[in-house]
């Protein structure tokens, strides 16, 4: 009986101890701060190797162009100049913008001294004429050589007067045709240099697009090449090269800055249709097509590769990538012509 009681008491004591320990642990846990939620780290994706762009080999109409700036000029215009040297301008009868008729007086030089000289020589020649008449009467009694010498001297004096009259006539400058006076560069009293233009006369009813070319541009341009002309406030008109310049832009720059522009120093363009509203001097831009090819095989410039003298592309197909040597033709800012090595429909890898 004692054993039973001792066992029961022992069990109850153990239970009491366990319960006390449990309560103590629970109390202790309640005194600790709450644990935060576990941080979820984002998954890091492995870096991807960028794929190079691929381009399809296509065909296109390929054009190589030269762009030049020009202006509208008259197809009939000439510089006006005197041919008499070392004289001063006595009178100028026109100004820039004046309309003149053919043969109208433009200006004249001071040749008063030449006119005095002519008057004096004409009077002296009248005496020579009287003397020559007497010589002709005595021709049969004179030595033939002496008579011939007198005759030559008489004709020389006659020719001298004719030459002097011709010089005086050069003092007057007239309009070669009806037109408009442009770019007058002189004033009354100015010293005039022979053959140096003092103004320009132009028939402004007949206009043409024109532009100066550099030496390099002139070497690439030929008569008949198609052009596209963009005219300010008018639009774009198609045409062709009609005439090449006799001088290049650099040649003109080496000349005297005061010299007037010559029509023959410009490239002339013939338009398919002449628009309305054109005036001389109107600025324009001319695009000259120096090479045009239809159905050219083309790729973008970024697909072309070079190593030394080798030119090649990377072709991609179901078998993977491979290098193919190519022959290049025309090149523009956006397209490169392939003469050999590729066919339309293939794909090439860019850089």
KAHU-V340747 format. One record per run of one state. SS is the DSSP state (~ for helix, > for strand, _ for the rest). FROM is the first residue (numbers start at 1). TO is the last residue. If there is no record, write none. Layout:
# KAHU-V340747
SS;FROM;TO, SS;FROM;TO
This chain:
# KAHU-V340747
_;1;1, ~;2;31, _;32;53, >;54;56, _;57;57, >;58;74, _;75;76, >;77;80, _;81;86, >;87;92, _;93;98, >;99;100, _;101;104, >;105;109, _;110;111, ~;112;137, _;138;138, ~;139;141, _;142;143, ~;144;169, _;170;171, >;172;174, _;175;178, >;179;182, _;183;190, >;191;192, _;193;198, >;199;202, _;203;206, >;207;211, _;212;214, ~;215;220, _;221;225, >;226;231, _;232;234, >;235;243, _;244;248, ~;249;253, _;254;262, ~;263;265, _;266;266, >;267;271, _;272;282, >;283;299, _;300;300, ~;301;303, _;304;304, >;305;307, _;308;309, >;310;317, _;318;319, >;320;325, _;326;326, >;327;331, _;332;335, >;336;340, _;341;346, >;347;349, _;350;351
